[in-house]
Amino acid sequence: MRWRRADGGMVQPNEFIPIAEQNALVRPLTLWVLREALRQAAKWRDAGLPHHVAVNLSPLVVNDHRLAADISRIIRETAASPDWLTLEITEGALLTDPGGVGEALNVLHQTGASLAIDDFGTGYSSLSRLRGLPVEQLKIDRSFTQDMDTNEDDALFAQSIIQLGHHRHLQVVAEGVETDAARDMLVGMGCDLAQGFVIAAPMSAEDIEIWLQEPQAVAS
């Protein structure tokens, strides 16, 4: 999500999403993002391109009892498949209300979408909190990957999350990977996936279609 100003500049999500959360706009914003993401995924599928998409959910909408029905409806309306979609929930949301969020995740899982815990490591929780939850993916917070090639403690923390995640049969994704050195370290640790500027910067759907057909996209 990017908000383009009148002068052509971009307002980043960490600036406008908190405002949306404070003004009851986060629900319609979430539904718009889900619809656009799945509509674009269907377009990519038809073009023979990779089409799995992930959408972040604000903690304020995770417990909305209407959300699962909304997601199922949007999947039907966009002629998408639920297994194209991953829903990302922050670790902080899980810590705030473990019981309520756990129940909400079980309901969301019934839509057929996969679930991921985002920003893992910032809440100082343990993987025991994930016991019994239908979570398939764990995402290492960028605060532990950005300097891991120069900070031994960060590297050890990332390695511990990877090992523990794999012990629980979870796919592990490293966020905020910005250097070749960090990427190589994560590969050596057995991390399953990575995202960050070392692979590609945020870009429009049109630019992604071009990028996906370039040699470096295949290598990434």
N, C-alpha and C positions, 0 to 999 in steps of 0.2 A: 504493500500500500504506500502510495506517495500522493501528496496533495500539491498540485502545481499552482503556484501563486500567479497573480496577474502579470508579474514581471518575468515569468518563465522559470523562476527558481523553484526549488522543491522544499516542502515542509516535511520533515521526517516523521515516521509513525510515533516515535516516543514523545513527540510534541502534541499531535492532535488526537491520538487515541485516548489519553487520559481525560481530555476535554469531552470527548464523546461519552466516556464512562460516567462523567459527572453530570451529564445532561440527558440521560436516558436515550442516547442516540446509538449506543453500542449494539443493541439488538438489531435494528434495521441495517446497520453497517455490517454486522456479522453475516446476516442473511444475504446481503448484496455480494459480499466477498465469496461466500459459498457458491452462489449461483454463477458468478463470473468465472470462478476457478473451474467449476465443473463444465460450464459451457465451453471454456477454452480447452479443457482436457478432451472433450468430445471432438472438437475441431482438430486437435493434434492427433487423436486416434485415427480420424478419417484420413489424415495426411500421412499416416504410417510413422508418426513420431512418438517418442516416449510421452506418456500422458498421465502418469501418477502425480497427484498434487497434494500438498499439505496445507492446512489452514489452521492458524492459531486461534484459540478460543479465549476470550477474556474470562477471568474468574467470575465476572458478573453474569455471564450467560450460561456457564456450565450447569448451574443448578436450575435453569429455566425449564420447567416441566414441558414446555412446548417445543423445545429445541430438537429432540429426536424426531418428532413428527414433521417439523419443518425441514430437517435434513432429508428425510425419506421423500418428502414431496418434491424438493429441489432436485434430487437424484432422478426422479421420474420425469420432471419437467424438462430436464436438460438431456434426457436420453443417455445418461451416464450409468456407470456401474459402481456400486458402493466400494468395490475393492480397488477403485482408482484413488480413493480418498483416505488421507490420514488426518485425524484431528489431534492437534497439539494442545496439551494442557500444562500450565506451568507447575513446577514443583511447589511454588508458593501457594497455589490454589489447593493443592492436596494437603498441605500442612494446616491451612486455615480451618478447614472443616473436613477431616478425613472420612468420617462416616457419611456425611451428605454427598461429598464429591464421589466417594466410592460407589454409592448407589446410583448417582448420575452417570458415572462411567459405564456401569453395567447396562443402563438403559441405552446410552449412546452406542455401545457395542452392538446392540441388537439391530442397528441400522445397516450393519455389514461393513462399516468403515473401520479402519484400524486406529489404534490409539497410541499416542506417544507422550512421554513426560518431558517437557521442555525445560531448559535452564537447570538441569539437574546438578546438584552440588552446592548451589547458593543457599539452600535452606537448611543445610547440615542435617538432612534426614538420612535414614538408612533404607536399604532396599527392602527391609522387612515391612516397611509401610506399603509396599507394592504387592504384598502377599494377597492373593485372592482377587486382585484387580485384573481386568482383561487388557493389560498393557502389553504391547509388542515391541516397543522401541523406547530407548533411553537416549536423551540428547545431552551431551556434556556441555555445560555452560561455557561460553567464550572466555570468561575470566580465567579459566584454567588452560586454555589452549593458545591464547594470543602470545604469551611469553614462555611457553613450555620449552622452547629450544634454548632458552637462556636461564630459566628458573627451574632448578631441580625439583623443588617442592611441587610446583604445578605439574611437572611431568609425572611425578610419582602419583599425584592425585588422579590425573587422567588415566594412568595405567590401572590404578585400583578400580576405578569406575568401569573400565572395559572388562577387567577380569570378573568383577562381581556381576556385571550385567550378563556376561556370557554364562556365568554359573547359573543364573536364573533364566537362561535361554531367551534373553532379550537381544534384539539388534541394537548396536550402539553407534550413535552418530556424534561426531565432533563438530561443534559450532565454532564459527569465528576463526577458521584456519586461514592464515594470511601469508605464510611463508612456505617455501619448498622444504625447509628444514623441519618445520612442525609437521607438515604432511608426511614426510618420510618417517618421522618418529612414530606417528600414529599408525602408519602402515606396518612398521615393525612391531608395534604393540598388538596388532590384530584388530584394530578398529574397523568396523564394517563400512561406514560411510563418513564423508566429511562434507561440510559446506563452508564457503567463505571466499574471500577475494582471491585466494591463490587459484581457485577454480574459475570463478567468474564474479563480476560485480552484478548488483541488481540491474535488471533490464526489462524492457517492454516485451510483451508476448511476441511481437513481430521480430524483435532482435533475437529472442530466444530461438525462434525457428531457424534463423540464419546460423546462429552459433552452434546449434545441435548438428548441423551438417558440416561443420569444420573439423579438421583432424584433432585439435586439442580437446574438443568435447568428448570424442571417443576415448582419448587417452585418460581424461579425468574420470 
